[in-house]
């Protein structure tokens, strides 16, 4: 599956869910994505999930993990949430997670206006595998498409240390972490 097809599926699901992140967005997005993925054959499901796995790997950094942890408590699902919101936001976030502090949805979560779980559709991770069926073989089949996805960590620091988060992500930390 090429990148354009992948993002077209994501964009269609987001449009069906309502482009704005509001209460219920994660559930609506997951349902809309499920409907789109259900039309794919097994090979296409593997291709879709391989592309999603590659995007997860591209986002693998201490800064992104810390951002996901302090904003939504689940870093991997947080990245799926960034993917759900579209290519442009995903690319900006991967380039500089601290810039997410400017995002109106992130600010709304910080203000308590939107629940953090709306940013992290946790079910997306297993959706293609569930639709594929034959789950015993799925992880191996996916690995043949993605290879061993090695972490792309360029900024190796302790993403669970709030002081390190304040140092490396000052704008996100100002929104979500208590100040010392």
N, C-alpha and C positions, 0 to 999 in steps of 0.2 A: 504494500500500500504506500503510495507516495504521500509526501507531506501535505499536498493540497487536498487530497481525498480525506486524510485524517482530520485536518482542520475543518473541512466542510461538514463532516459528521459532528464534530464538536460544536461548530457554529449553529448547525440545525437544531441540535439538542438544546443549546442555550436559548435560542430564539423561541423554541416551543415552551421552555420553562419560564420565559419572561426574562428579557435581557438584564433587568435590574436584580441585584441580590437583595431579596426581601425575605421575611420569615417564610419558610417552606421551600426556598430556592433549591437547596441541596436535594431534597426529596423529589421535587419536580424535575430537576436536571437529570437525576439518576433514572427516573421513569422514562423521560424522553430519550435518553441515551440508550436505555434498554430496548426501546421500540426500534431505534435505528440499527442497533447491533443485531437484533433478532432477524433482520433481513439479510445479514451477511452469511456466506457459507463458512465452513470451518477454517479454511485457509485464510479467508479475509479476517475472521475473528483473531486468529493468531497474528496476522499482520498488524491489525489495529493495536492489539495489546503489546506487540513488540515495539511499535512506534511510541506508545505511552510509556513503556519501560525505558526507552532511550531518552525521552524527555525527562523522566524522573532522574536518570543518571546525569543528565546535563545540569540539573538543578542541585546535584549533590555537593553541597559545600557547608562548612560550619555556619556561615552566615544565613543560608537558607534554612538549615535545620533549626537554628536558634530562632529565626523569625517565625517559622511554623510552630515551634514550641510555645513562644510567648504570646502569639496571636491566637492560635487555634488549638493548642495542646497536642496536635498530631501532625508532625512534619510531613510525612509521606502523603497523608490525605490532604494537607494544606497545598502541596504541590499539585495534586489532582484538582483541587479547587482553583488554582491559578490557571491550569490548563482549561478547565471548564469556562473560565471567564475570557478565554481567547488568546490567540497567538501574540498579539501586541502586548498585553499585560504580562503574559508568561515571559516573553523575551526581555521586557524591561526589568522584571523581578529577578530573573537569572543574572542579568548584567549587574544589578545593584539592589539587593533586597531591602536596603535601608530606604530606598526611594519609595517603597510601598507606603511609607508614612504619609505621602501626599495623596494616596488613593482614598477617595471619599468613602468607599466601603470599609476599608481598614479603619479609617477614622470613626465611622459609625459603630464598628465593633468596639473600639476603644472607649467610646462614649456610652456603651451599653444599649445602643439603639437597635442593634442587630446581634443575635446570638452568634458566637464564634463558630459554632458547628455548621452554620450556613456557608461558611467559607471552605469547609472541608468535607466534601461528600465521600464518606468513608467506604461506601459500598462500591464505588467505581473500581477500586483495585481488583475486586473479584468478579466483576460483571462479565467480562469476556469469558473467563474460565467457566463460570456458571452456565452461560449460554452454550458453550462448546460441548458440555457434557463430559463423559469419560475423563473425570478429573484426575485419575491416577496418572495418566500420560501427559496431561497438560503442562506441568512445569518443565518436563524434559523437552516437549515439543516447542515450548516458548523459548527455552534456552538455546535450541538449535537455530532459532531466528535471531536472537539477540546476542548470542555468545555469552561469555562471562562478562557481565556489565560491571566493569571496575569503577570504583568511586572516582569522581573527577575533583577531588578535594585539592583546591589550591590554597585555601585559607584554613590551615589546620590549627584550630584553637578549640577550647572546651566550650561547646555550644550550650552546655547545661549550667555554666557558671554565669550568674547574672552580672557580675562585675565585668566579665569579658564581653557580654552582650552590650553593656553600656559603653564599653570602649569601642567595639567594632560596629555597632548599630545604634548610634546615639539617638537617632530620630525615632526608631521603633521602640527603643528602651524608654524614651521620654513618654511615649503614649501608653505603654503597657506595664512597665516595671515601677515599683515604688522607688523613689529616689532615696539614696542613703543619707 
